[in-house]
């Protein structure tokens, strides 16, 4: 298979070689279907973890294809986690402004090896015995990269691939919502408004939809809703630039808060807002103001992507480790979110997306599993067991246990005691 005419394979190979040598990670060049062109180091093509764990190789390919789609959607870079919980990031290689190939870095660990084995392999995937040994043996090939370096490395890959794309294509991707398109959408909205007999009220629903899209990191939808708002502001202001600036700054504050809710770094966002105000005051043209505001919102969205991708793994691992050692204490989702420096709503969404169940369900499951071990010891009272695993009273513990296990805790104890007697009799027979 040969790449398209404008795709320089030699440069792509040199880029992969340089990146792998600089950071000690694997680099893979693939086509749009995930088929490998070239690999440097221990990359996704060489990785055998899925096979060793008994997982279908199609899961890994699907993960790669999804990441390529998202990297194009998110402006040329995307950090993701493979089916084995390892970290990768990707940038698309463009041909005639379409992503026809990609350069993927990884897989690598962002957490301690033993934590990965305990939390991901044993805890989440339930690996044990020979499959666990097989996967563990392969971990010698997987490098460790601190979470704080991942975003910077992803940015460097994007810049390197930007060179492959002759830079201009990368710029077109970043500014796909450029001045002409923006002005066209705003003008169309204004023409629609002018046909109405009465001046329309402020489109509050449009504002809400835009903020919702920001929180969901849906950049395209957020941009579309923003263009409608800009059209309304221009139409209703009568060309008063000072009034437009005031309203735009109010929008900027709302968008900033939505970006923080979506995972952006609050200190960086609030500091940037002051700089935005200074920059906006220097603008004396409406067209320039629209384009500036659009780019500013784009940078806010990028901050969501940059921070969210690299932080998810550490947030989940910190949470899992904490719950596994503090399950006996009173723990609320709000307290846990505060520990990992996220808003409760964002923490709840991230946890459920990564773990496949809610924070409360996960904590309850840990407590019930710990209680099953204590129930096997007849000397410990049921009341004490409930307190030891974090339930405030015995009746609630009994209710939750029965709902999850199908039988009350005392019957579970009796059942286990009967099984133990049977095993002892079996051992005593000649």
C-alpha positions in Angstrom: 0.0 0.0 0.0 1.4 3.4 -0.9 0.4 6.7 0.6 -1.1 9.5 -1.5 1.0 11.7 -3.7 1.2 14.6 -1.3 1.9 12.4 1.7 5.7 12.4 2.3 6.4 9.0 3.9 10.1 9.8 4.4 9.3 12.9 6.5 6.7 10.9 8.5 9.3 8.2 9.2 11.8 10.8 10.3 9.2 12.4 12.5 8.4 9.1 14.2 12.1 8.3 14.6 12.9 11.7 16.2 9.9 11.6 18.5 10.6 8.1 19.7 14.3 8.8 20.3 13.5 12.1 22.2 10.9 10.7 24.6 11.6 6.9 24.6 8.0 6.1 23.5 6.7 4.1 20.5 5.6 6.0 17.4 3.3 4.5 14.7 2.3 5.9 11.2 -0.9 4.3 10.0 -3.5 4.9 7.2 -7.0 6.0 7.8 -8.1 2.4 8.4 -5.5 1.8 11.1 -3.2 -0.3 8.9 0.5 0.3 9.8 2.9 2.1 7.4 5.8 2.4 9.7 6.6 1.9 13.4 9.5 3.2 15.5 10.0 1.7 19.0 7.4 -0.3 20.9 4.1 1.2 19.5 0.5 0.0 19.0 1.5 -2.3 16.2 4.0 -4.2 18.4 1.9 -4.2 21.6 0.6 -7.6 22.4 -1.3 -6.7 25.7 -4.8 -7.2 24.2 -3.9 -10.6 22.9 -2.2 -11.6 26.2 -5.3 -10.5 28.1 -7.7 -12.4 25.8 -9.3 -9.3 24.3 -10.3 -9.0 20.7 -7.7 -7.1 18.5 -10.7 -5.3 16.9 -11.2 -3.3 20.1 -7.7 -1.8 19.7 -8.3 -1.0 16.0 -11.7 0.6 16.8 -10.0 2.7 19.5 -7.4 3.9 17.1 -10.0 4.8 14.4 -12.1 6.7 17.0 -9.1 8.6 18.1 -8.3 9.7 14.6 -11.8 11.0 14.1 -11.7 12.9 17.4 -8.2 14.3 16.7 -9.5 15.9 13.5 -12.6 17.1 15.3 -10.6 18.6 18.2 -8.2 20.6 16.0 -5.4 18.2 15.3 -4.5 16.4 18.5 -6.2 14.0 20.9 -5.2 12.1 24.0 -7.0 8.8 24.6 -6.8 5.5 26.5 -6.6 2.2 24.7 -8.8 -0.8 25.7 -6.0 -1.9 28.1 -6.1 1.4 30.0 -2.8 2.6 28.6 -2.4 6.2 27.3 -1.8 7.2 23.6 -2.1 10.4 21.7 -2.5 11.1 18.0 -2.3 13.7 15.3 -3.8 13.4 11.8 -1.7 13.6 8.6 -3.6 15.6 6.0 -4.0 15.1 2.3 -6.1 17.6 0.4 -7.4 18.8 3.8 -8.6 15.3 4.7 -7.1 13.1 7.3 -5.8 10.1 5.3 -3.1 8.9 7.8 -2.1 9.5 11.4 0.9 9.4 13.7 0.1 7.8 17.1 2.4 7.9 20.1 2.1 5.2 22.7 1.1 3.1 24.5 2.6 4.3 27.8 1.8 4.3 31.5 0.8 7.5 33.3 0.6 5.7 36.7 2.9 3.5 38.7 3.3 0.0 37.3 2.1 -1.7 40.5 -0.9 0.6 40.7 -1.8 -0.2 37.1 -1.6 -4.0 37.8 -3.7 -3.7 40.9 -6.3 -1.2 39.7 -6.6 -1.8 36.0 -5.6 -5.4 35.3 -6.8 -7.1 38.5 -9.4 -4.6 39.7 -11.1 -3.4 36.5 -10.4 -6.2 34.1 -10.5 -9.1 36.6 -7.3 -10.7 35.2 -5.7 -13.4 37.2 -3.6 -16.5 36.8 -1.8 -17.0 33.5 -3.4 -14.1 31.6 -2.3 -11.7 34.3 1.2 -13.1 34.2 1.4 -12.8 30.4 0.3 -9.2 30.5 2.6 -8.3 33.4 5.5 -9.8 31.6 4.8 -7.5 28.6 4.8 -4.4 30.8 8.6 -4.3 30.6 8.2 -2.9 27.1 5.8 -0.1 28.2 7.4 3.2 29.2 6.2 5.5 32.0 5.4 9.2 31.2 4.4 11.6 34.0 0.9 13.0 33.5 2.2 16.6 33.5 4.4 15.9 30.4 1.7 14.3 28.3 0.0 17.5 27.1 3.3 19.1 26.2 4.3 16.0 24.2 1.0 16.0 22.4 1.5 19.7 21.5 4.9 18.9 20.1 3.6 16.0 18.0 0.9 18.3 16.6 3.5 20.9 15.6 5.7 18.2 14.1 2.8 16.8 12.0 1.9 20.4 11.2 5.2 20.5 9.3 4.2 17.4 7.4 1.0 19.0 6.5 2.9 22.0 5.1 1.7 24.1 8.1 -1.0 25.8 6.1 -3.3 22.8 6.3 -2.9 22.6 10.0 -3.7 26.3 10.2 -6.8 25.8 8.1 -7.9 23.0 10.5 -7.4 25.2 13.6 -9.2 28.1 11.9 -12.0 26.1 10.2 -14.4 28.5 11.7 -12.6 31.5 10.1 -13.8 35.0 9.3 -15.6 34.4 6.0 -17.7 31.4 7.4 -18.4 33.2 10.6 -19.5 36.4 8.9 -21.7 34.4 6.5 -23.5 32.7 9.4 -24.0 36.0 11.3 -25.2 37.8 8.2 -27.8 35.0 7.5 -29.1 35.3 11.0 -29.4 39.0 10.8 -31.3 38.7 7.5 -33.7 36.3 9.1 -34.2 38.6 12.1 -34.9 41.6 9.8 -37.9 39.7 8.2 -39.7 39.5 11.5 -42.1 42.4 12.2 -41.1 42.8 15.9 -37.6 42.9 17.4 -36.9 39.5 18.9 -36.1 38.9 22.6 -32.6 37.9 23.7 -32.2 34.3 22.6 -31.6 32.8 26.1 -32.2 29.3 24.8 -29.4 29.8 22.3 -27.1 31.0 25.0 -27.9 27.9 27.2 -27.4 25.6 24.2 -24.0 27.2 23.6 -22.9 26.8 27.2 -24.1 23.2 27.3 -22.1 22.5 24.1 -19.0 24.0 25.8 -19.5 21.8 28.9 -19.8 18.8 26.6 -16.7 19.9 24.6 -18.7 20.0 21.4 -16.8 22.7 19.6 -18.7 22.7 16.4 -22.1 23.0 18.1 -20.8 25.7 20.5 -19.5 27.7 17.5 -22.8 27.5 15.6 -24.7 28.7 18.6 -22.2 31.4 19.3 -22.5 32.7 15.7 -26.3 33.2 16.3 -25.6 35.1 19.5 -23.2 37.4 17.7 -25.7 38.0 15.0 -28.3 39.0 17.6 -25.9 41.2 19.5 -24.9 43.1 16.3 -28.5 43.5 15.2 -29.9 44.6 18.5 -27.0 47.0 19.4 -27.5 49.2 16.3 -23.8 49.1 15.6 -22.8 50.4 19.0 -19.4 48.8 19.4 -19.0 49.7 23.1 -22.3 48.0 23.9 -21.4 44.9 21.8 -18.0 44.7 23.7 -19.9 44.7 27.1 -22.2 42.0 26.0 -19.4 39.9 24.5 -17.4 40.1 27.7 -20.4 38.9 29.6 -20.6 36.0 27.3 -16.9 35.3 27.7 -17.3 35.1 31.5 -20.2 32.6 31.1 -18.1 30.5 28.6 -15.1 30.6 30.9 -17.2 29.2 33.8 -18.6 26.5 31.5 -15.1 25.6 30.4 -14.1 25.2 34.1 -17.1 23.0 34.7 -15.9 20.9 31.7 -12.4 20.4 33.3 -10.3 23.4 32.3 -7.8 24.8 34.8 -9.7 27.5 36.7 -6.6 29.5 37.6 -5.4 29.7 34.0 -8.9 30.6 32.7 -9.4 33.4 35.2 -6.0 34.8 34.6 -6.6 34.7 30.8 -9.9 36.6 31.2 -8.1 39.7 32.4 -5.9 39.5 29.3 -8.9 39.0 27.1 -10.5 42.2 28.5 -7.4 44.2 27.7 -7.2 42.8 24.2 -10.9 43.4 23.5 -10.6 47.1 24.5 -8.0 47.6 21.8 -10.2 46.3 19.0 -12.1 49.1 17.1 -13.8 47.0 14.3 -16.8 44.7 14.6 -15.5 42.1 12.1 -12.2 41.9 13.9 -14.1 41.7 17.2 -16.1 38.7 15.9 -13.0 36.8 14.7 -11.1 37.6 17.9 -13.9 36.3 20.1 -14.3 33.2 18.0 -10.6 32.4 18.3 -10.7 33.2 22.0 -13.6 30.7 22.5 -11.6 28.2 20.5 -8.6 28.5 22.9 -11.0 28.0 25.9 -12.3 24.8 24.3 -8.8 23.7 23.6 -8.0 24.2 27.3 -10.8 21.8 28.1 -9.4 19.1 25.8 -5.8 19.6 26.9 -6.5 19.4 30.6 -9.3 16.8 30.5 -7.4 14.2 28.5 -4.3 14.0 30.6 -6.0 14.4 33.9 -8.6 11.7 33.6 -6.2 8.8 34.2 -4.7 10.3 37.3 -8.1 11.3 38.7 -9.5 7.8 38.3 -6.5 6.1 39.8 -6.3 8.5 42.7 -10.0 7.9 43.4 -9.8 4.1 43.1 -6.8 4.0 45.4 -8.4 6.2 48.0 -11.7 4.3 48.0 -9.9 0.9 48.3 -8.2 2.1 51.5 -10.8 4.5 53.0 -14.0 2.6 52.2 -14.8 2.3 55.9 -15.0 6.1 56.3 -17.8 8.4 55.4 -17.1 9.5 51.8 -19.3 11.6 49.6 -18.8 12.3 45.9 -18.5 16.0 46.7 -15.6 15.3 49.1 -13.9 13.1 46.6 -14.3 15.7 43.8 -12.7 18.2 46.1 -9.7 15.9 46.7 -8.9 15.7 43.0 -9.7 19.4 42.4 -12.7 18.9 40.1 -16.2 20.2 40.3 -18.7 17.5 41.5 -20.7 17.5 38.3 -17.6 17.1 36.1 -16.0 14.5 38.5 -19.3 12.5 38.4 -19.4 12.5 34.6 -15.7 11.5 34.2 -15.9 8.8 36.8 -18.9 7.2 35.1 -17.4 7.4 31.6 -14.2 5.8 32.7 -15.5 3.2 35.2 -18.8 2.3 33.6 -20.7 2.9 36.8 -21.5 5.8 39.2 -19.2 6.8 42.1 -21.8 5.7 44.6 -22.3 2.3 42.9 -18.6 1.7 42.8 -18.1 2.6 46.5 -21.0 0.4 47.5 -19.6 -2.5 45.5 -16.3 -2.2 47.3 -17.9 -2.1 50.7 -20.1 -5.2 50.0 -17.0 -7.1 48.7 -15.1 -6.3 51.9 -18.1 -7.3 54.0 -18.2 -10.7 52.4 -14.7 -11.4 53.7 -15.6 -10.4 57.2 -18.9 -12.4 57.1 -16.8 -15.6 56.8 -15.5 -14.9 60.3 -18.3 -15.9 62.7 -16.8 -14.1 65.7 -17.5 -10.6 64.2 -21.0 -9.3 64.8 -23.2 -8.1 61.9 -23.4 -4.7 63.5 -19.6 -4.4 63.7 -19.2 -5.6 60.1 -21.6 -2.9 58.9 -19.5 -0.2 60.6 -16.2 -1.7 59.5 -17.1 -1.4 55.8 -18.6 2.1 56.1 -22.4 1.7 56.6 -23.9 3.8 59.3 -26.3 1.1 60.6 -26.9 -2.6 60.3 -30.4 -2.4 58.7 -29.2 -0.3 55.8 -26.2 -2.6 55.3 -28.5 -5.6 55.2 -30.8 -4.0 52.7 -27.9 -3.0 50.4 -26.2 -6.4 50.7 -29.4 -8.3 49.8 -30.1 -6.0 46.8 -26.6 -6.6 45.5 -26.0 -10.3 46.4 -29.6 -11.6 46.3 -29.5 -13.0 49.9 -29.2 -11.3 53.3 -25.7 -11.2 54.9 -26.6 -13.8 57.7 -27.7 -16.3 55.1 -24.5 -15.6 53.1 -22.6 -16.4 56.4 -24.5 -19.6 57.0 -24.1 -20.7 53.4 -20.3 -20.1 53.5 -20.1 -21.9 56.9 -21.9 -25.0 55.3 -19.5 -25.0 52.4 -16.5 -24.8 54.8 -17.8 -27.8 56.8 -18.2 -29.8 53.6 -14.6 -29.0 52.6 -13.3 -30.1 56.0 -15.2 -33.4 55.9 -13.8 -34.1 52.5 -10.2 -33.5 53.8 -10.8 -35.8 56.8 -11.9 -38.8 54.7 -9.1 -41.5 54.3 
